[in-house]
Amino acid sequence: MSNFRMSLSRRGLLALPVLATLPPLRTALAQTETFPTKAIRIIVPFAPGGSGDITARLVGKYIEDKTGQPFVVENKPGANGIVGALSVKSAAPDGYTLMLATTSTNAANIHMYKNPGYDPEKDFQVVGIIGSSGAFLVVPATSPYKTLADLLAYAKANPGKLNFGYFNASSQVPAEVLAKRAGVEWQGVAYKAIGNAWTDLYAGNIQFMFVDLTAGRGQVVADKARPLALTLPARSPLYPDLPTLAETFPGFTSTGFLAIAVPKATPKPVQERLNTLINEALTSPEIAKRLAEEFALTSRPLTLEQCAQQDRDERAKWAEYVKIARIEPQ
């Protein structure tokens, strides 16, 4: 009898650590089932008007309507997205502070800066990918350059006299790669906000720039900007007459992505809930139509594991882009 009692007692003692974890586990599950219970804030690490800002608001509105909780977009531009990324890195990992993860923040910065202050692999988890796309090479509608050949011919005859504007990695790196591939020289002018770059483009202070299809479409459709080429691997159905850079320079493509990320320590059930909400947004008929037809974004629902893999793939791809562009880390 005493042996039986001792055995039972030992079993009880061994079970105590497991039992002790049950209340927190139940609490975590309960929180996940009701998440969100308050406003969600997403940090867009660039100024208003860019593709990230536009699509974050589109997806955010769906989540707000779905959950009944406010979805607040907060723009924190600076240092190619680093300022915004650092603010999310230091935020509470509870799912209520998100980051609009971009090609710059998650793929290029780690290769363009010696110490950006964060590691996208270790500090963040992508919980949804809004879409992938390429960029226009645009000039003002009043520009004398009607084709890519016109622009390159002038650049070759006048080394260093053309200026291009950039405001993130997706606008800087393709211009530098094109210069290397075409054997020309031009000067880059950095901008904190895309709006300032558009202003200077139309004022003639810069002669061209690369701008992603989402942010550039409005200017192109309004006939304010003239696209000369696309960075996609093949022509876009939205712009069938617009050549790709790869048609002139085989293999020259430059594509990026827009995603939503959280601090890495965010509980997995909360990550999964956010992943579900984002995927529901992406597959809703209205948003799916707008992403494809208005913003030229290729989008599909992905699991957390698939999101993480694409995030890693983008970093590897942009390591090669930055290498070809010969951009020295700052």
C-alpha positions in Angstrom: 0.0 0.0 0.0 2.7 2.4 0.9 4.5 1.7 -2.4 1.2 2.5 -4.3 0.8 5.7 -2.4 4.3 6.7 -3.1 4.0 5.9 -6.8 0.7 7.9 -7.0 2.3 10.8 -5.2 5.2 10.8 -7.5 2.9 10.8 -10.5 1.0 13.7 -9.0 4.3 15.6 -8.5 5.3 14.9 -12.1 2.0 16.2 -13.3 2.2 19.5 -11.4 4.4 21.3 -14.0 2.0 20.3 -16.8 -1.0 21.4 -14.8 0.7 24.6 -13.9 0.9 25.5 -17.6 -2.8 25.0 -18.3 -4.2 28.3 -17.1 -1.8 30.4 -19.2 -2.5 28.1 -22.1 -6.2 28.5 -21.8 -5.7 32.3 -21.5 -3.6 32.4 -24.7 -6.2 30.4 -26.6 -9.0 32.6 -25.3 -7.1 35.7 -26.3 -6.5 34.3 -29.8 -10.2 33.4 -30.3 -11.2 37.0 -29.5 -8.2 38.7 -31.2 -8.3 41.6 -31.8 -10.0 43.3 -28.9 -8.6 46.7 -29.6 -7.2 48.8 -32.4 -4.4 47.3 -34.6 -1.7 49.7 -35.7 0.4 49.1 -38.8 3.7 51.0 -39.2 4.3 51.9 -42.9 8.0 52.8 -43.0 7.6 55.2 -45.9 5.7 58.4 -46.6 2.0 58.4 -47.7 1.3 57.8 -51.4 3.6 54.8 -52.0 2.5 51.3 -52.9 2.9 50.1 -49.3 0.8 52.9 -47.9 -1.9 52.3 -50.5 -2.1 48.5 -50.1 -1.8 48.6 -46.3 -4.9 50.8 -46.1 -6.8 48.6 -48.5 -6.1 45.4 -46.5 -6.5 47.3 -43.2 -10.0 48.4 -44.2 -11.0 44.8 -44.8 -9.6 43.7 -41.4 -11.3 46.6 -39.7 -14.7 45.7 -41.2 -14.2 42.1 -40.5 -13.2 42.4 -36.8 -15.0 45.6 -35.8 -11.7 47.0 -34.4 -10.0 50.1 -35.8 -7.0 49.5 -38.1 -4.7 52.5 -37.9 -2.0 53.3 -40.5 1.0 55.2 -39.2 3.6 56.4 -41.6 7.2 56.5 -40.2 9.5 57.3 -43.1 13.3 57.5 -42.9 16.5 55.8 -43.8 15.1 53.5 -46.5 12.5 52.1 -44.1 14.9 51.5 -41.1 13.2 54.1 -38.9 9.8 52.3 -39.1 11.3 48.8 -38.8 13.1 49.7 -35.6 9.9 51.1 -34.1 8.2 47.8 -34.7 11.1 45.7 -33.5 10.9 47.5 -30.1 7.0 47.2 -29.9 5.2 44.8 -27.7 5.0 41.4 -29.5 1.2 41.1 -29.0 -0.1 41.4 -32.6 -1.3 44.9 -32.1 1.7 46.6 -33.8 2.4 45.4 -37.4 4.9 46.4 -40.0 4.3 46.9 -43.7 7.3 44.8 -44.7 8.8 45.8 -48.1 11.6 44.9 -50.4 13.6 47.6 -48.7 13.0 46.6 -45.1 13.1 42.9 -45.5 15.2 42.1 -48.5 17.6 44.9 -49.5 18.6 46.9 -46.4 20.5 44.0 -44.9 22.7 44.1 -48.0 22.9 47.9 -48.4 23.7 48.9 -44.8 26.5 47.6 -42.5 24.3 47.8 -39.5 20.6 48.6 -40.1 19.9 47.9 -36.4 17.7 44.9 -37.1 17.8 41.5 -38.7 14.7 40.7 -40.7 15.1 37.0 -40.2 15.6 37.1 -36.4 13.4 40.1 -35.5 10.3 39.7 -37.6 7.9 37.1 -38.8 5.9 37.8 -42.1 2.3 36.9 -41.5 0.9 37.7 -44.9 2.2 38.7 -48.3 0.1 41.3 -50.1 1.7 40.8 -53.4 4.7 40.9 -55.7 5.4 43.2 -58.6 7.9 45.1 -60.6 8.6 48.8 -61.5 8.2 51.3 -64.3 11.1 53.3 -65.6 9.4 56.6 -66.0 10.1 60.1 -67.4 7.8 63.1 -67.4 5.2 63.1 -70.2 6.9 66.2 -71.6 10.4 64.5 -71.7 12.2 64.4 -75.0 12.9 60.7 -74.4 10.3 58.6 -76.0 12.0 55.2 -75.6 14.6 53.5 -73.5 17.0 53.8 -76.4 16.6 57.6 -76.5 17.4 57.8 -72.8 20.5 55.6 -73.0 21.7 57.4 -76.2 21.7 60.7 -74.3 23.3 59.2 -71.3 26.2 57.7 -73.4 26.8 61.0 -75.1 26.5 63.0 -71.9 28.1 61.1 -69.0 26.9 62.1 -65.6 24.4 64.7 -66.8 21.3 62.7 -66.2 19.8 62.6 -62.7 17.5 59.9 -61.4 15.4 60.0 -58.2 15.1 57.3 -55.6 13.3 56.8 -52.3 13.7 53.2 -51.5 15.7 50.2 -52.7 13.3 49.3 -55.4 13.9 52.7 -57.0 17.6 52.9 -56.4 19.0 49.5 -57.3 17.4 49.1 -60.8 18.8 52.4 -61.9 22.3 51.4 -60.7 22.1 48.0 -62.4 20.9 49.6 -65.6 23.8 52.0 -65.6 26.2 49.0 -65.3 24.5 46.9 -67.9 24.2 49.8 -70.4 27.7 51.2 -69.7 26.5 54.7 -68.8 26.9 57.1 -65.9 24.2 59.1 -64.1 23.6 60.6 -60.7 21.2 59.5 -58.1 19.2 61.9 -55.9 17.8 60.6 -52.7 14.3 61.5 -51.4 12.5 60.8 -48.2 9.1 60.7 -49.8 7.9 59.6 -53.2 5.8 62.8 -53.5 8.9 65.0 -53.5 10.5 62.8 -56.2 7.4 63.2 -58.4 7.6 67.0 -57.9 11.2 67.2 -58.9 10.6 64.9 -61.8 8.0 67.2 -63.3 10.1 70.2 -62.5 13.0 68.8 -64.4 15.4 68.5 -61.5 15.6 64.8 -62.1 15.1 63.2 -65.5 13.8 59.8 -64.7 13.1 57.3 -61.9 12.0 53.8 -61.2 8.7 53.5 -59.4 6.8 50.4 -58.6 3.7 49.6 -60.6 1.3 50.3 -57.8 2.6 53.7 -56.9 3.2 54.7 -60.5 0.0 53.6 -62.2 -2.0 56.7 -61.2 0.6 59.1 -62.8 0.9 56.9 -65.9 -2.9 56.6 -66.4 -3.2 60.4 -65.9 -0.6 60.9 -68.7 1.7 62.8 -66.3 4.5 60.3 -66.5 5.6 58.3 -69.6 6.8 54.7 -68.9 9.7 53.6 -71.0 10.2 50.1 -69.7 9.2 47.5 -67.0 11.4 45.5 -64.7 9.2 42.4 -64.9 10.4 39.2 -66.5 7.7 39.5 -69.2 5.3 42.1 -70.4 2.3 42.9 -68.2 -1.2 42.2 -69.5 -2.0 45.7 -68.2 0.7 47.3 -70.4 1.1 44.9 -73.4 2.9 47.6 -75.5 5.4 48.5 -72.9 8.7 46.6 -73.3 10.6 45.1 -70.5 14.3 45.9 -69.7 15.0 42.2 -70.3 14.1 42.6 -73.9 17.1 44.9 -74.3 19.3 43.4 -71.5 18.6 39.7 -71.2 18.1 38.5 -67.7 17.6 42.0 -66.3 14.6 41.9 -64.0 13.9 43.5 -60.7 10.9 42.5 -58.7 9.9 43.0 -55.1 7.1 42.3 -52.6 4.8 43.9 -50.1 4.0 42.0 -46.9 2.8 42.4 -43.3 5.1 41.4 -40.4 5.1 41.2 -36.6 7.8 41.1 -34.0 9.2 37.5 -34.0 8.1 36.9 -30.4 4.4 37.4 -31.2 2.5 34.3 -30.0 2.0 31.7 -32.8 -1.8 31.6 -32.4 -1.9 35.4 -32.9 0.4 35.1 -36.0 -2.0 32.5 -37.4 -5.0 34.6 -36.7 -3.4 37.5 -38.6 -2.4 35.2 -41.4 -6.0 34.1 -41.7 -7.4 37.7 -41.8 -4.9 38.8 -44.4 -5.5 35.8 -46.6 -9.3 36.4 -46.4 -8.6 40.0 -47.5 -6.5 39.0 -50.4 -9.1 36.5 -51.7 -12.1 38.8 -51.3 -13.4 39.5 -54.8 -13.1 43.3 -54.6 -9.6 43.4 -53.2 -8.3 40.6 -55.4 -9.6 42.5 -58.4 -8.0 45.8 -57.3 -4.7 44.2 -56.5 -4.5 42.6 -59.9 -6.1 45.2 -62.2 -5.3 48.5 -60.5 -2.0 47.7 -58.8 -0.5 45.0 -61.0 0.3 42.9 -58.0 0.5 39.1 -58.2 -1.1 37.9 -55.0 -2.2 34.6 -53.4 -2.8 33.3 -49.9 0.2 31.8 -48.2 0.7 29.9 -44.9 3.1 31.3 -42.3 5.8 28.8 -43.5 5.3 29.9 -47.1 5.5 33.6 -46.1 8.8 32.9 -44.2 10.2 31.1 -47.2 9.3 33.9 -49.7 10.8 36.4 -47.3 14.1 34.4 -47.3 14.0 34.1 -51.1 13.6 37.8 -51.5 16.7 38.5 -49.4 18.7 36.1 -51.5 17.5 37.7 -54.7 18.2 41.2 -53.6 21.7 40.3 -52.4 22.4 39.5 -56.1 20.8 42.7 -57.3 22.8 44.8 -54.9 26.0 43.0 -55.9 25.4 43.7 -59.6 24.6 47.3 -58.8 27.9 47.6 -56.9 26.4 49.5 -54.1 28.8 49.7 -51.2 27.0 49.2 -47.8 26.7 52.4 -45.9 
